[in-house]
Amino acid sequence: MRETLHIVGGGMAGSEAAWQVARAGIPVVIHEMRPKVGTFAHRTGNLAEMVCSNSFRSDDDERNAVGLLHWEMRAAGGLIMEMADQHRLPAGGALAVDRDPFSESVTERLRAHPLITVSDEEITELPAEGRWIIATGPLTSGALAEAIRAETGAEALAFFDAIAPIVYAESIDMSVAWAQSRYDKGETEAEQKAYLNCPMTKADYEGFIDALLAADKTEFHEGETAEYFDGCLPIEVMAERGRETLRFGPMKPVGLTNAHRPDVKPYAVVQLRRDNALGTLYNIVGFQTKMKYGAQTDVFKRIPGLQDASFARLGGIHRNTFINSPTLLDAQMRLKSRPHIRFAGQITGVEGYVESAAMGLLAGRIAAAEILGRDLPPPGPDTAMGALITHITGGAEAKTFQPMNVNFGLFPPIDAKGGRRGRKDRYKAYTDRAKTSFREWLDGQS
């Protein structure tokens, strides 16, 4: 019987790691404390539960870094991408997922695998022996977080994640709102109409900003400083940076035409994205918030079309911890002080569902190869996965290390032979090079 690998955390990273390890013929135990021990954001005990958004972002694998990461995960037989494709929703050029069936399918597939066991015990200490992957994500339990902090000899870095609200579709006033994807993106009519849009006049917008800034917000503990990941800023934090900030961010009015009043250009637009296959739920795009619940309903009902809105879930904010991976992890994601333990997912300082799952995929494959007596180097830094693992295991500046989404700035520069390349051509060159390199990495394992 081969040695068993243990994985702490059944989120995106832990689920994907378990799948990759089991596919290699190695027994796996997933230690997921939910539903026995709950968290602020999770609602179920399912594996790979989506909490902050239902979007995997752009699915363009030719000119977008996260779309390229989708491609690599599909090429590597990733479970998370397979289930996302199976439960995808119309969303223009993005990959949006019907979140509950998605997590239910991931859970069913993993629990049905003969080499995978799921345990609901909470792991509170760093294991002294065996082979482990810690993939506990941003909501690592207090006891385990303290154990990690004690081992690393330094305070864990921390920032805050905010969650956007979800609205019942039937409560949206479609005599005011209209269906349209920005710039009519999407190949099908359903994709082009995957978003609902609520228009604002200048007076609407100014009144909304006033109410937003005056609303009651969640207070932090004494001595606790709120730092946010720039890709997940609460809307009130954006508004505090300037009254026009939201109008040039999630409320920008470009690429849209009001179906009810096509000759009138809105001053600002609030978009809602379909959140489930039935089309009964929509989340308010980019509206992560730290407002208190009562304030949220008052402020959001000021949005034209949402005056009678009923909320399936209000927004919220939670603490997100991650380790200083460039100083703590080696090139194979092992904790330098305890090399029998690997880290994967958001706790390593990658940001986003896809990035987390991708690091789980790599950790699982590398750990499986180690158990089988083989050395598996990570994919090259010219691939999306390779760029991410290089960043977190030494490419980033440790003193200023912060969570990072995949982006072409992490890749080795393209040699612009023959003169300057346009941005689209340059991004296409990045993805072409990455796909060739990633195929070579996969071929080397067969």
C-alpha positions as CSV (number, residue, x, y, z in Angstrom):
1,M,0.0,0.0,0.0
2,R,1.4,3.4,-1.0
3,E,1.9,6.1,1.5
4,T,-1.2,8.3,2.2
5,L,-1.1,12.0,1.5
6,H,-3.1,14.2,3.9
7,I,-4.7,17.5,2.8
8,V,-6.0,20.1,5.2
9,G,-8.8,22.1,3.6
10,G,-11.4,21.1,1.1
11,G,-11.6,24.4,-0.9
12,M,-10.5,24.9,-4.5
13,A,-6.9,24.2,-3.8
14,G,-7.4,21.2,-1.5
15,S,-10.1,19.6,-3.8
16,E,-7.9,20.0,-6.9
17,A,-4.8,18.7,-5.1
18,A,-6.7,15.6,-3.9
19,W,-7.9,14.9,-7.4
20,Q,-4.4,15.1,-8.9
21,V,-2.9,12.9,-6.2
22,A,-5.7,10.2,-6.5
23,R,-5.3,10.2,-10.3
24,A,-1.7,9.2,-9.7
25,G,-2.8,6.2,-7.7
26,I,-2.0,7.5,-4.2
27,P,-4.5,7.4,-1.3
28,V,-5.6,10.8,0.0
29,V,-7.4,12.0,3.1
30,I,-9.0,15.4,2.9
31,H,-9.4,17.0,6.3
32,E,-12.2,19.5,6.0
33,M,-13.6,20.9,9.3
34,R,-16.9,22.0,7.8
35,P,-19.8,21.5,8.5
36,K,-18.7,20.6,12.1
37,V,-16.8,23.8,12.4
38,G,-18.3,26.7,10.4
39,T,-16.8,29.9,9.1
40,F,-18.1,33.4,8.5
41,A,-18.5,33.0,4.7
42,H,-19.4,29.3,4.1
43,R,-23.0,28.1,4.1
44,T,-22.5,24.3,3.5
45,G,-20.2,21.5,4.2
46,N,-19.6,20.9,0.5
47,L,-16.1,20.9,-0.9
48,A,-15.0,23.7,-3.2
49,E,-17.8,26.0,-2.0
50,M,-17.7,29.4,-3.8
51,V,-18.3,32.3,-1.4
52,C,-17.1,35.6,-2.7
53,S,-18.2,35.4,-6.4
54,N,-19.4,32.9,-8.9
55,S,-17.0,34.1,-11.6
56,F,-13.7,32.5,-12.7
57,R,-13.1,35.7,-14.7
58,S,-12.1,35.8,-18.4
59,D,-12.0,32.6,-20.4
60,D,-10.0,34.1,-23.3
61,D,-6.9,31.8,-23.4
62,E,-5.3,33.8,-26.2
63,R,-4.9,37.3,-24.8
64,N,-5.7,37.0,-21.1
65,A,-3.5,35.6,-18.3
66,V,-6.4,34.0,-16.3
67,G,-7.9,32.6,-19.5
68,L,-4.5,31.0,-20.1
69,L,-4.6,29.5,-16.6
70,H,-8.0,28.0,-17.4
71,W,-6.4,26.4,-20.5
72,E,-3.5,25.0,-18.6
73,M,-5.8,23.5,-15.9
74,R,-8.0,21.9,-18.6
75,A,-4.9,20.5,-20.3
76,A,-3.8,19.0,-17.0
77,G,-7.1,17.3,-16.4
78,G,-8.1,19.6,-13.6
79,L,-11.3,18.7,-11.8
80,I,-12.2,22.3,-10.9
81,M,-12.2,23.4,-14.5
82,E,-14.1,20.3,-15.6
83,M,-16.9,21.0,-13.1
84,A,-16.8,24.7,-13.9
85,D,-17.4,24.0,-17.6
86,Q,-20.1,21.5,-16.7
87,H,-22.0,24.1,-14.6
88,R,-21.1,27.3,-16.5
89,L,-23.6,30.1,-16.9
90,P,-23.9,32.7,-19.7
91,A,-21.5,35.5,-18.8
92,G,-20.2,37.1,-22.0
93,G,-16.5,36.4,-22.3
94,A,-16.2,35.4,-18.6
95,L,-16.5,31.9,-17.1
96,A,-19.3,32.2,-14.5
97,V,-20.5,29.1,-12.5
98,D,-23.7,27.9,-11.0
99,R,-22.1,27.8,-7.6
100,D,-24.2,25.3,-5.7
101,P,-24.4,22.5,-8.3
102,F,-20.7,23.1,-9.0
103,S,-19.6,22.5,-5.4
104,E,-22.1,19.6,-5.1
105,S,-20.5,17.9,-8.2
106,V,-17.0,18.4,-7.0
107,T,-17.9,16.9,-3.6
108,E,-19.7,14.0,-5.3
109,R,-16.8,13.2,-7.6
110,L,-14.2,13.3,-4.8
111,R,-16.2,11.3,-2.3
112,A,-16.9,8.7,-5.0
113,H,-13.2,8.1,-5.8
114,P,-12.0,4.9,-4.1
115,L,-8.6,6.5,-3.1
116,I,-10.1,9.6,-1.5
117,T,-11.4,9.8,2.1
118,V,-13.0,12.9,3.5
119,S,-12.7,13.5,7.3
120,D,-14.5,16.4,9.1
121,E,-12.0,16.7,11.9
122,E,-10.4,20.1,12.6
123,I,-6.6,20.0,12.3
124,T,-5.2,22.4,15.0
125,E,-1.5,21.7,14.9
126,L,1.1,21.3,12.2
127,P,1.6,17.5,11.8
128,A,4.9,16.2,13.0
129,E,5.2,13.4,10.5
130,G,3.6,12.0,7.3
131,R,3.1,13.9,4.0
132,W,0.8,16.9,4.1
133,I,-0.6,19.8,2.1
134,I,-2.0,22.7,4.0
135,A,-4.7,24.3,1.7
136,T,-6.9,26.0,4.3
137,G,-7.4,29.2,2.4
138,P,-8.2,32.6,3.7
139,L,-10.4,31.3,6.5
140,T,-7.8,29.2,8.2
141,S,-9.0,28.3,11.7
142,G,-7.6,30.3,14.6
143,A,-5.9,27.3,16.2
144,L,-4.1,26.2,13.0
145,A,-3.2,29.8,12.1
146,E,-1.6,30.2,15.5
147,A,0.4,27.0,15.0
148,I,1.6,28.2,11.6
149,R,2.6,31.5,13.2
150,A,4.5,29.8,15.9
151,E,6.4,27.6,13.4
152,T,7.3,30.4,11.1
153,G,8.5,32.7,13.9
154,A,6.7,35.7,12.4
155,E,3.2,37.3,12.3
156,A,1.1,35.9,9.5
157,L,0.3,38.6,7.0
158,A,-3.3,39.5,6.8
159,F,-5.7,41.6,4.7
160,F,-9.5,41.6,4.4
161,D,-11.8,40.2,1.8
162,A,-15.3,41.5,1.2
163,I,-18.3,39.7,-0.3
164,A,-20.9,41.2,-2.7
165,P,-24.6,40.8,-2.1
166,I,-27.0,38.6,-4.2
167,V,-30.4,39.7,-5.3
168,Y,-33.5,37.7,-6.2
169,A,-34.2,38.2,-9.9
170,E,-37.9,38.5,-9.5
171,S,-37.4,41.6,-7.3
172,I,-35.5,43.5,-9.9
173,D,-37.7,46.1,-11.8
174,M,-37.1,45.3,-15.5
175,S,-39.0,48.3,-16.5
176,V,-35.9,50.2,-15.4
177,A,-33.1,47.6,-15.7
178,W,-32.2,45.9,-19.0
179,A,-30.2,42.8,-20.1
180,Q,-27.0,43.4,-21.9
181,S,-23.3,42.3,-21.6
182,R,-20.9,45.2,-21.8
183,Y,-19.9,45.7,-25.5
184,D,-22.3,42.8,-26.3
185,K,-19.6,40.3,-25.5
186,G,-20.5,36.7,-25.9
187,E,-21.2,34.4,-28.9
188,T,-24.8,33.6,-28.0
189,E,-27.7,35.8,-27.2
190,A,-27.8,34.3,-23.7
191,E,-24.2,35.3,-23.1
192,Q,-24.8,38.8,-24.5
193,K,-27.7,39.2,-22.0
194,A,-26.0,37.5,-19.0
195,Y,-25.9,40.9,-17.2
196,L,-28.7,43.2,-16.0
197,N,-28.0,46.9,-15.9
198,C,-29.4,49.6,-13.6
199,P,-28.9,53.1,-15.0
200,M,-28.2,56.2,-12.9
201,T,-28.5,59.9,-13.6
202,K,-26.0,62.2,-12.1
203,A,-28.4,63.0,-9.3
204,D,-29.0,59.3,-8.6
205,Y,-25.2,58.7,-8.5
206,E,-24.5,61.7,-6.2
207,G,-27.2,60.6,-3.8
208,F,-25.9,57.1,-3.8
209,I,-22.4,58.2,-3.0
210,D,-23.6,60.4,-0.2
211,A,-25.6,57.5,1.3
212,L,-22.7,55.1,0.8
213,L,-20.2,57.3,2.6
214,A,-22.6,58.0,5.5
215,A,-23.6,54.4,6.0
216,D,-22.7,52.4,9.1
217,K,-19.6,50.2,8.5
218,T,-18.2,47.2,10.2
219,E,-15.7,48.2,12.9
220,F,-12.4,46.4,13.4
221,H,-10.8,45.4,16.7
222,E,-8.7,47.9,18.5
223,G,-5.2,47.9,17.1
224,E,-6.3,46.1,13.9
225,T,-5.5,47.8,10.7
226,A,-7.7,47.1,7.7
227,E,-5.6,46.3,4.6
228,Y,-7.4,45.2,1.4
229,F,-6.4,43.4,-1.7
230,D,-6.8,45.9,-4.6
231,G,-8.9,43.4,-6.7
232,C,-11.5,43.1,-3.9
233,L,-11.9,46.6,-2.5
234,P,-15.2,47.4,-0.7
235,I,-17.2,49.9,-2.7
236,E,-17.2,52.4,0.2
237,V,-13.4,52.3,0.3
238,M,-13.3,53.1,-3.4
239,A,-15.8,55.9,-2.8
240,E,-13.6,57.3,-0.1
241,R,-10.8,57.6,-2.6
242,G,-12.8,60.1,-4.6
243,R,-16.5,60.6,-5.6
244,E,-15.9,59.6,-9.2
245,T,-13.9,56.5,-8.5
246,L,-16.8,54.1,-8.7
247,R,-18.0,55.7,-12.0
248,F,-14.7,54.8,-13.5
249,G,-14.7,51.3,-11.9
250,P,-17.6,48.9,-11.4
251,M,-20.2,51.5,-12.2
252,K,-18.7,52.7,-15.5
253,P,-21.4,53.4,-18.1
254,V,-19.4,52.5,-21.2
255,G,-20.3,49.7,-23.7
256,L,-23.9,49.8,-22.7
257,T,-27.1,51.2,-24.3
258,N,-30.3,51.6,-22.2
259,A,-32.9,49.5,-23.9
260,H,-35.7,51.6,-22.4
261,R,-34.1,55.0,-23.3
262,P,-31.5,54.4,-26.0
263,D,-31.0,58.1,-26.7
264,V,-30.1,58.8,-23.1
265,K,-26.6,57.9,-21.9
266,P,-26.5,56.9,-18.2
267,Y,-24.2,58.8,-15.9
268,A,-23.3,55.5,-14.1
269,V,-24.5,51.9,-14.4
270,V,-24.8,49.2,-11.7
271,Q,-24.4,45.7,-13.3
272,L,-25.7,42.4,-11.9
273,R,-24.4,39.1,-13.1
274,R,-26.5,35.9,-13.3
275,D,-25.6,33.7,-10.3
276,N,-27.3,30.4,-11.0
277,A,-28.6,28.3,-13.9
278,L,-32.2,29.0,-13.2
279,G,-31.6,32.7,-13.5
280,T,-33.3,33.4,-10.2
281,L,-30.3,35.0,-8.5
282,Y,-28.0,37.8,-9.5
283,N,-25.0,39.2,-7.8
284,I,-24.1,42.9,-7.9
285,V,-20.8,43.1,-9.8
286,G,-18.0,44.7,-7.9
287,F,-20.1,45.6,-4.9
288,Q,-18.1,44.0,-2.2
289,T,-19.0,45.8,1.0
290,K,-18.3,46.2,4.7
291,M,-21.5,48.1,5.4
292,K,-23.7,46.7,8.2
293,Y,-26.7,44.7,7.0
294,G,-29.3,47.3,7.7
295,A,-27.3,50.0,5.9
296,Q,-26.8,47.7,2.9
297,T,-30.5,47.3,2.2
298,D,-31.1,51.1,2.6
299,V,-28.2,52.1,0.3
300,F,-28.7,49.4,-2.4
301,K,-32.4,50.1,-2.7
302,R,-31.4,53.6,-3.8
303,I,-30.2,52.0,-7.1
304,P,-32.9,52.5,-9.9
305,G,-34.4,49.1,-10.6
306,L,-33.5,47.8,-7.1
307,Q,-35.9,49.9,-5.1
308,D,-37.9,46.8,-4.3
309,A,-35.0,44.4,-4.2
310,S,-35.0,41.3,-2.0
311,F,-31.6,39.9,-1.0
312,A,-30.7,36.2,-1.0
313,R,-27.4,37.2,0.7
314,L,-26.1,40.5,1.9
315,G,-22.4,41.4,1.6
316,G,-19.8,41.1,4.3
317,I,-16.2,41.2,5.2
318,H,-13.8,38.7,6.7
319,R,-10.2,38.4,7.7
320,N,-7.9,36.7,5.1
321,T,-4.5,35.3,6.3
322,F,-1.6,34.2,4.1
323,I,2.0,33.3,4.7
324,N,5.1,35.1,3.5
325,S,5.8,32.3,0.9
326,P,8.9,33.8,-0.7
327,T,10.8,33.4,2.7
328,L,9.0,30.2,4.0
329,L,8.6,27.9,1.0
330,D,11.1,26.2,-1.3
331,A,10.7,25.9,-5.1
332,Q,8.4,22.8,-4.6
333,M,6.1,24.6,-2.2
334,R,7.5,22.8,0.9
335,L,7.8,24.6,4.2
336,K,11.6,24.9,4.6
337,S,11.5,24.2,8.3
338,R,9.3,21.1,7.8
339,P,9.7,19.8,4.3
340,H,7.1,17.1,4.8
341,I,4.5,19.9,4.7
342,R,3.5,21.7,1.6
343,F,1.3,24.8,1.3
344,A,-1.2,25.4,-1.6
345,G,-3.9,27.9,-2.5
346,Q,-4.8,31.3,-1.2
347,I,-2.8,30.9,2.0
348,T,0.4,31.0,-0.2
349,G,-0.5,34.5,-1.4
350,V,-2.2,33.8,-4.7
351,E,-5.6,35.5,-5.1
352,G,-8.7,34.1,-6.8
353,Y,-10.5,30.8,-7.2
354,V,-8.6,29.8,-10.3
355,E,-5.2,30.7,-9.0
356,S,-5.9,28.8,-5.8
357,A,-7.0,25.7,-7.6
358,A,-4.0,25.9,-9.9
359,M,-1.6,26.0,-7.0
360,G,-3.5,23.0,-5.6
361,L,-3.0,21.2,-8.9
362,L,0.7,21.8,-8.8
363,A,1.1,20.9,-5.1
364,G,-0.8,17.7,-5.7
365,R,1.2,16.6,-8.8
366,I,4.5,17.5,-7.2
367,A,3.7,15.7,-3.9
368,A,2.4,12.6,-5.8
369,A,5.7,12.5,-7.8
370,E,7.7,12.7,-4.6
371,I,5.8,9.8,-3.1
372,L,6.4,7.8,-6.3
373,G,10.1,8.5,-6.1
374,R,10.2,10.9,-9.0
375,D,11.4,14.5,-9.1
376,L,8.9,16.8,-10.8
377,P,10.1,20.4,-11.3
378,P,7.3,23.0,-11.7
379,P,6.4,24.2,-15.2
380,G,8.5,26.9,-16.6
381,P,8.0,30.6,-15.6
382,D,6.8,31.3,-19.1
383,T,3.6,29.4,-18.3
384,A,0.7,30.8,-16.1
385,M,1.2,28.2,-13.4
386,G,4.9,28.5,-13.5
387,A,4.8,32.3,-13.3
388,L,2.6,32.0,-10.2
389,I,4.7,29.4,-8.4
390,T,7.9,31.3,-9.2
391,H,6.3,34.5,-7.8
392,I,5.3,33.0,-4.5
393,T,8.4,30.9,-4.0
394,G,11.1,33.5,-4.5
395,G,10.1,35.8,-7.4
396,A,8.3,38.3,-5.2
397,E,9.9,40.8,-2.9
398,A,9.4,39.3,0.6
399,K,9.3,42.7,2.4
400,T,6.3,43.9,0.3
401,F,4.7,40.5,-0.5
402,Q,0.9,40.8,-1.1
403,P,-1.7,38.6,-2.7
404,M,-1.5,38.4,-6.4
405,N,-3.7,37.4,-9.3
406,V,-2.1,35.9,-12.4
407,N,-1.0,38.6,-14.9
408,F,1.4,38.9,-17.7
409,G,3.6,41.1,-15.5
410,L,4.7,37.9,-13.8
411,F,5.9,36.3,-17.0
412,P,9.4,36.7,-18.5
413,P,9.2,39.5,-21.1
414,I,8.6,38.6,-24.8
415,D,11.5,39.4,-27.1
416,A,9.9,42.0,-29.5
417,K,11.8,41.0,-32.6
418,G,11.1,43.1,-35.6
419,G,10.0,46.2,-33.7
420,R,7.3,47.0,-31.1
421,R,4.3,44.7,-30.7
422,G,0.8,45.9,-30.1
423,R,-0.7,44.9,-26.7
424,K,-3.0,42.3,-28.3
425,D,-0.2,40.8,-30.4
426,R,2.1,40.8,-27.3
427,Y,-0.4,39.0,-25.2
428,K,-1.0,36.4,-27.9
429,A,2.7,35.8,-28.0
430,Y,2.7,35.2,-24.3
431,T,0.0,32.6,-24.5
432,D,1.4,30.9,-27.6
433,R,4.8,30.5,-25.8
434,A,3.1,29.4,-22.6
435,K,1.0,26.7,-24.3
436,T,4.1,25.2,-26.0
437,S,6.0,25.2,-22.7
438,F,3.1,23.7,-20.7
439,R,2.5,20.9,-23.2
440,E,6.2,20.0,-23.0
441,W,5.9,19.9,-19.2
442,L,2.9,17.6,-19.4
443,D,4.6,15.4,-22.0
444,G,7.6,15.0,-19.7
445,Q,5.4,13.3,-17.1
446,S,3.9,10.7,-19.5
